[in-house]
């Protein structure tokens, strides 16, 4: 993610980094307040995050793979965006007039052929709910310990290049 955002910033994009692990976000409690209001009614750091998602021109999401899915922080954020799904498909109110570009970056310890298959399906459906279209991915197998990605300069360059291209696809 550091290289992707560096590429986007070098291309002139303003980047807002949000670290989910630093936020206090409750899981979705299925109280269905969003059906009435179009917003999640649970008051916590998600309200700030949701405003960031609403106002952004593009979304880049990074998560390690744990047991063939995204991290718990990422999954909680995705589930809390149920309000966006409700707005789009029940209330017929979209988050954005146009689909915005999205990037997903991920690493997993194993080298299994199907490592990213399930998670990519979830990411596509999540992105659709928030009016984002998955445009690029950086998916790396065989990365387990913290910092190991730094030993993959080809992958870091790929992420940087995606950041450069991403800026060209969004309005200023």
NUMARLO-412453 format. One record per residue: x negated, y negated, z negated of N, C-alpha, C, O, CB in turn; residue number from 1. Coordinates in pm, whole numbers. Each point is the difference from the previous one (the first is absolute). Glycine has a CB too. Example, Ala and Ser with C-alpha at 12.3 -4.5 7.8 and 13.67 -1.06 7.14 Angstrom:
REM residues 2
   neast  nnorth     nup  caeast  canorth    caup   ceast  cnorth     cup   oeast  onorth     oup  cbeast  cbnorth    cbup  resi
   -1319     569    -780      89     -119       0     -90    -120       0    -104       2     -66     293      115     -59     1
    -154    -222     197     -82     -119      -6      77    -109     -73     -51    -111     -17     -67      174     232     2
END
This chain:
REM residues 172
   neast  nnorth     nup  caeast  canorth    caup   ceast  cnorth     cup   oeast  onorth     oup  cbeast  cbnorth    cbup  resi
     -83     120       0      83     -120       0     -87    -125       0      35    -100      63     146      224    -184     1
    -294    -120      52     -88     -116      -2     -45     -38     141      -2    -118      35     -75      184    -264     2
      43      33     309     -46      -30     136     114     -48      89     -20     -89      82    -160      261    -110     3
     296    -114      13     115      -46      79      32    -145     -33      19     -81      91      73      315     -85     4
     -88    -268    -133      32     -138     -37    -112     -94      40      26    -115      37     113      199    -227     5
    -264     -39     185    -111      -83      45      14     -31     149     -21    -113      42    -129      214    -219     6
     186       0     256      22      -22     143     113     -98      25     -13     -89      84     -71      318     -40     7
     194    -213    -115     115      -91      17     -38    -142     -40      37     -96      69     121      287    -112     8
    -230    -205     -67     -41     -133     -44     -98     -64      99       9    -119      29      25      190    -268     9
    -127       8     291     -93      -53     100      72     -45     126     -46     -90      71    -132      240    -161    10
     292     -87     119      79      -39     117      92    -118     -30      69     -48      90     -78      284     -12    11
      10    -284    -203      77     -118     -35     128      26     -77      76     -94     -25    -171       -3     225    12
     121     220    -238     122       30     -77     -20     -36    -147    -110       9     -54     168      177     215    13
      50    -227    -224       0      -19    -145      46     132     -60     107      51      34     -61     -304     -20    14
    -125     308    -104      27      132     -54      31     -11    -149     -72     -67     -75     -78      173     248    15
     255     -41    -215      36        9    -142     -17     146     -40      70      87      51      95     -285     -38    16
    -257     225    -102     -23      138     -47      80      22    -127      -3     -81     -92    -229       86     194    17
     303     106    -105      77       37    -117     -45     140     -42       1      93      80     199     -237      -9    18
    -238     157    -196     -44      129     -53     113      56     -86      26     -49    -111    -271      -22     114    19
     311     172      48     117       56     -70     -33      46    -141      83     -14     -90       6       84     310    20
    -209     -17    -240     -35       51    -133      -9    -111    -104       2      27    -120    -126      158     230    21
     115    -311     -66      -7     -112     -93     137     -57     -35      11     -88     -86    -234       37     179    22
     327     100     -26     135      -49     -23      75      96     -92     -27     120      -4      28     -233     229    23
      93      58    -298      89       82     -83     131      13      76      81     -93       4    -190       17    -223    24
     129     195     278     119       24      80      66     129     -46     -62     107       0     -40     -228     198    25
     225     110    -237      79      116     -40      37      82     123      14     -55     109      77      -71    -309    26
     -76     255     183      58       78     111     144     -46      25      62     -63     -85    -210      261      28    27
     200    -165     174     141      -26      28      83      78    -101     -23     119     -22     -23     -157     271    28
     143     -29    -309      84       64    -102     137      40      54      84      49     -75    -202     -183     -97    29
     139     114     300     127       35      66     122     -57     -71      98      69     -24    -207      139     104    30
     100    -336    -114     115      -66     -62      85     -73     103     106     -53     -33    -239       28    -178    31
      88      23     335      76      -48     115      40    -147      -6      95     -41      67     -13      269     -47    32
    -154    -307     -98      25     -144       1     -28     -61     136      60    -101      37    -116       93    -280    33
     -36      68     316     -34      -53     133     117      10      98       6     -75      97    -245      139    -138    34
     330      27      17     118       12      86      86    -126      -9      61     -40      99     -64      290    -129    35
       7    -312     -86      81     -120     -21     -73    -128      37      58     -91      58      59      210    -238    36
    -247    -124     147     -74     -125      13     -96      -3     118     -42    -108      42      62       86    -286    37
     -56     136     298    -101        6     105    -141      -8     -54     -96      -1      77     259     -101      75    38
    -177      95    -282    -130       -8     -67      -7     102    -111     102      37     -58    -121     -281     114    39
    -100     289     -84     -18       89    -114      25     -81    -127     -54    -110     -15    -115      256     142    40
     249     -93    -216      38      -75    -120     -92      26    -118      15     -63    -105     218       71     185    41
    -327      81     -66     -98       26    -107    -100    -115       1     -57     -31     104      84      284     -85    42
     -48    -316    -132     -90     -114     -10    -138      45     -49     -18      37    -116     214     -189      69    43
    -291     148     139    -140       30     -31     -85     -57     112      47     -86      75      15      298    -202    44
    -185    -169     141     -89      -56     102      43      31     142     -54     -57      95    -129       78    -259    45
     278      68     181      46       31     135      64    -121      67      -9     -15     122      44      252    -192    46
      28    -324      -6      64     -118      59    -103     -82      77      27     -45     112     143       40    -299    47
    -288     -15     129    -110      -71      68     -42      76     125     -14     -60     107     -65      -34    -327    48
      60     223     208     -45       82     112     102      -3     114     -37     -12     116     -89      160    -275    49
     253    -138     126     105       -2     101      -3    -131      80      16       0     122     124      151    -266    50
    -161    -262      73     -10     -129      70    -119      -3      94       8     -58     108     100      -55    -304    51
    -218     175     156    -117       10      88      35      79     125     -37     -40     111    -116       26    -310    52
     223     125     183      37       85     113      95     -75      93     -13       8     122     -18      198    -265    53
     127    -278      86      96      -75      81     -70    -107      83      35     -21     116     141       64    -289    54
    -272    -111     115     -58     -118      65    -120      29      90     -48     -91      67     129      -36    -260    55
    -131     248     196    -121       29      75      28      21     149     111      37      40    -207       65    -246    56
      -5    -127     287      10       21     144     -45     140      40      29      46     111     -68     -288     -77    57
     -30     311    -124     -49      136      26     -23      67    -135     -18     -66    -102     -91       -3     323    58
     109     202    -220     -23       76    -123    -111     101      26       4      76      97     237     -105    -171    59
    -340      28     -14    -103      103       0       9      69    -135     -11     -64    -104    -143      -64     265    60
     173     257    -160      17       79    -121    -108     105      -5     -25      70      98     274     -111     -99    61
    -313      53    -115    -103      103     -19      34      83    -122      40     -53    -104    -215      -94     212    62
     158     276     -95      23       91    -112     -84     125      20      -9      52     111     242     -141    -144    63
    -294     137     -74     -62      132       9     109     106       4     115     -26     -36    -321      -55     -88    64
     170     198     168      94      111       3     -19      83    -126    -110      46     -31     109      -42     285    65
     109      16    -327       4       87    -116     106     105      27     117     -34      18    -194     -150    -178    66
      39     310     164      93      109      25      85     -25     126     121      20       0    -114       25    -247    67
     -73     -88     353      59      -21     132     105    -111       5      89       1      85    -131      237     -44    68
      30    -333    -131      88     -118       5     -75    -122     -51    -116      11     -40     321      135       7    69
    -141    -261      34     -62     -124     -46     -14       2    -152      58      85     -68      39     -209     265    70
    -175      31    -248     -18      -12    -146     133     -35     -66      94     -46      65    -333      -27     -32    71
     246      95    -163     124      -30     -73      34    -149       5     117     -36      10    -163      231    -161    72
     -54    -282     145      26     -144       9      65     -35     134      94     -79       6    -290       33    -159    73
     144     106     258      53      -27     133     142      54      13      87     -66      56    -320       74      39    74
     256     111    -145     133       61       9     103     -82     -78     113     -18      46    -219      245     -20    75
      69    -274    -143      92      -83     -78      36    -127      78     117     -39       5    -216      129    -220    76
      -2    -154     276      27     -120      80      94      33     116      94     -74      27    -319      -20     -89    77
     198     204     130      85       39     112     144      23     -46      94     -47      63    -293      151      51    78
     215     -32    -224     135       28     -52      73    -127     -42     121     -10      18    -202      232     -92    79
       9    -317      18      63     -125     -42      44     -84     120      83     -90     -15    -222       94    -191    80
      86      24     321      45      -69     122     131      57      52      40     -28     113    -279      -21     -56    81
     305     130    -138     133       49      34      93    -117      29      92      11      81    -129      195    -223    82
      13    -318      76      83     -119      25     -12     -44     146      98     -46      58    -127      -25    -298    83
     -88      83     297     -18      -36     141      79      95      89      62     -42      98    -290      -51    -147    84
     226     221      15      79       99      74     148     -33     -10      72       2     100    -248      174    -143    85
     222    -206     -79     140      -35     -22      36    -124      83     105      -3      64    -113      101    -297    86
     -78    -198     231      28     -122      77      11      31     149      92     -47      66    -212      -88    -238    87
      26     213     223      -5       26     144     113      90      47      62     -28     102    -308       -1    -113    88
     273     134     -61      93      102      50     140      -4     -62      94      51      59    -293       87     -19    89
     214    -197    -156     133       -9     -62      58    -141      12     116     -18      38    -181      200    -198    90
     -15    -281     129      46     -138       2     -24     -68     135      48    -111      23     -94      100    -267    91
     -28      78     334     -30      -51     134     -74    -133      -4      24     -88      83     178      206       1    92
    -292    -132    -181     -84     -118     -15    -145      46       6     -47      70     -89     223     -193     -51    93
    -245      83     244    -139       43      17     -96     -90     -76      28    -118     -24      31      210     248    94
    -171     -36    -262    -104      -74     -68     -69     -98      94     -39    -110     -40       5      304    -115    95
      21    -155     281     -69      -82     100      79       8     130      60     102      31    -287      -63    -141    96
     225    -146     186      70        1     128     -63      97      99      69      61      81      -4     -297    -120    97
    -197     250      30     -74       88      90     -79     102     -82     -33     -23    -116      18     -161     289    98
     -14     294    -108     -88       98     -63    -140     -60     -11     -50     -58      96     188      252      -5    99
    -198    -180    -206    -135      -51     -23     -99     115       9      36     115     -25      53     -301    -123   100
    -214     158     184     -97      109      11     -42      53    -137      -9     -75     -97     -72      -25     311   101
      55     230    -218     -44       63    -123    -119      92      23     -14      61     107     247      -75    -192   102
    -315      23     -16    -120       84       4       5      88    -125      37     -46    -107    -174     -127     237   103
      99     300    -115     -13       88    -115    -141      57      -1     -48      56      99     296        0     -95   104
    -313     -70    -120    -135       52     -19       3     101    -113      63     -23    -103    -167     -192     187   105
      35     327     -65       4      102    -102    -122      90       6     -60      21     106     309      -28     -99   106
    -285      59    -121    -106      101      -9      53     117     -81      84     -16     -88    -266     -160     104   107
     132     293      17      36      121     -74    -122      88     -18     -90       2      85     324      -13       5   108
    -238      83    -198    -116       82     -32     -12     122      90    -111      40      36     129     -117    -271   109
      93     135     272      -6      123      78     -21     -32     149       7    -115      41     142      229    -209   110
    -174     -12     244     -19      -18     144     109      70      79     -15      24     120    -232      -42    -156   111
     356      51     -31     109       72      65      61     -74     117      13    -123      -2      33      226    -215   112
     -11     -29     319      57      -54     123     129     -79     -25      25     -99      68    -127      290      56   113
     182    -150    -219     130      -61     -26      -2    -103    -112     105     -45     -46      -2      254     126   114
    -221    -247    -125     -14      -87    -118      89    -123       5      60     -37    -101    -292      118      81   115
     241    -145     134      72     -128       8     140      11      64      70    -100       9    -292       -9       5   116
     261     226      29     127       14      72     121     -46     -81      78     -82      48    -178      271      75   117
     115    -138    -243     116      -36     -82       1    -145     -42     103     -67       5     -99      299     -86   118
    -120    -281      41      -7     -138     -47      28     -99     114      60    -105     -24    -226      176    -150   119
     124     -40     295      28      -89     112     149     -11      28      49    -107      37    -271      165      59   120
     294      50    -112     145       -5      17      62     -93    -104      84     -83      32     -84      317      61   121
     -43    -220    -218      50      -88    -107     -35    -146      26      83     -88     -19    -103      278    -142   122
    -102    -215     205     -44     -138      28      84     -60     112      42    -115      -9    -276      172     -67   123
     258      20     181      82      -53     111     141     -38     -47      51    -106      37    -183      247     123   124
     194     -55    -242     134      -32     -49      -2    -118     -97      90     -84       2     -26      324      27   125
    -165    -246    -113     -13     -114     -91     -20    -129      80      69     -99     -24    -166      249    -153   126
       4    -148     271     -24     -119      81     127     -43      74      29    -120       8    -268      188      17   127
     313      26      28     124      -35      70      95     -76     -92      63     -97      42     -90      300     104   128
      39    -160    -270      91      -66     -95     -39    -144     -25      86     -85     -26     -45      305     -82   129
    -172    -250     115     -46     -137     -25     -32     -73     131     -73     -99       0     -19      173    -222   130
     147     -25     333     -17      -62     132    -146     -11      41     -47    -105      46     256      -21     -86   131
    -280     236      23    -140       10      40     -15     121      90      56     106     -28    -136     -218    -187   132
       4      97     322     -27      111      91    -146      43     -17     -91     -82       7     265       -1     159   133
    -194     211    -189    -135       53     -16     -74     -12     132      35      66      98      43       95    -277   134
    -181    -245     183     -77      -26     121    -133      73       2     -44      46     105     154     -267     -91   135
    -174     231    -130    -132       63      -7     -14      74    -132      66     -31     -99    -164     -147     246   136
      10     276    -145     -34       73    -122    -151      22      -4     -67       5     103     294      109    -106   137
    -276    -103    -118    -136       50     -24      18     111    -102      32     -25    -117    -150     -202     167   138
      99     350      -6      25      118     -83    -129      81      -5     -50      46     103     298      -41     -41   139
    -301      11    -182    -132       61     -14       6     120     -93      40     -10    -116    -147     -212     157   140
      68     335      12      -6      124     -78    -138      15     -64     -97     -59      46     267      167     107   141
    -177     -30    -259    -128       33     -61     -62    -112     -83    -121      -2     -20      88      154     208   142
     116    -245    -236     -48     -109     -85      66      17    -136     122     -10     -14    -157     -148     213   143
     -48     182    -300      55       27    -132     -46    -101    -104      84     -65     -63     -77      305     124   144
    -136    -254     -81     -45      -87    -108       4    -147      39     -10     -36     117    -136      221    -197   145
     160    -269     -21       8     -145      20    -125     -48      72    -112      36     -36     254      -61    -172   146
    -123     -57     310    -110      -59      75     -53      86     114     -83     -46      77      26      -70    -282   147
     104     239     217     -51       89     105      29     -51     140     -72      32      94     102      158    -250   148
      75    -269     170      34      -53     132    -111     -90      53     -12     -18     121     256       31    -181   149
    -323     -70     -28    -110      -88      41    -106      76      80     -82     -61      70     123      -79    -273   150
     -40     272     194     -94       81      77      57      37     137     -54      87      69     -39        3    -284   151
     201    -155     254      65       25     129       7    -129      79     108     -57      16      28      245    -115   152
    -250    -236     150       0     -130      69      92      -3     122      53    -106      32    -285       74    -111   153
     252     142     146      91        3     114     142     -30     -42      73     -70      69    -222      236      43   154
     189    -112    -225     135      -24     -53      14    -145     -46     104     -63      23     -87      304     -93   155
    -118    -293       6       4     -139     -46      10     -95     120      74     -99      -5    -209      161    -199   156
      63     -32     310       8      -82     122     138       9      62      54    -100      48    -299      136      -9   157
     303      84     -38     135       18      53     100     -87     -76      85     -65      61    -143      300       8   158
      49    -236    -200      90      -81     -82     -21    -149      27      97     -75      12     -96      254    -188   159
    -125    -222     186     -31     -139      31      60     -41     134      63    -105      12    -276      123    -145   160
     195      67     233      53      -29     134     153      -9       0      57     -83      69    -257      200      30   161
     264     -31    -175     146       -6     -12      42    -134     -62      98     -60      44     -86      312     -67   162
     -86    -298     -77      28     -130     -61     -12    -113     100      82     -91       1    -164      180    -216   163
     -21     -84     298     -16     -102     105     119       2      95      55    -106      33    -305      128     -50   164
     290      97      61     112       12      94     132     -39     -65      87     -58      65    -210      240      53   165
     138    -151    -245     126      -30     -70      31    -149       5     115     -38      22    -153      235    -173   166
     -61    -280     132      21     -144       3      56     -46     134      80     -93       5    -267       66    -168   167
     147      92     270      47      -38     133     147      36      22      64     -56      90    -296       87      -7   168
     286      60    -163     137       46      22     103     -77     -84     120      21      15    -213      203      38   169
      46    -312    -141      93      -72     -85      -6    -149      27    -101     -52      49      78      228    -223   170
     131    -245     143       2     -145      18     -76     -65    -115     -11      58    -108     232      -47     229   171
    -273    -128     -97     -81      -72    -101      85     -50    -114     -51     -62     -93    -108       -5     271   172
END
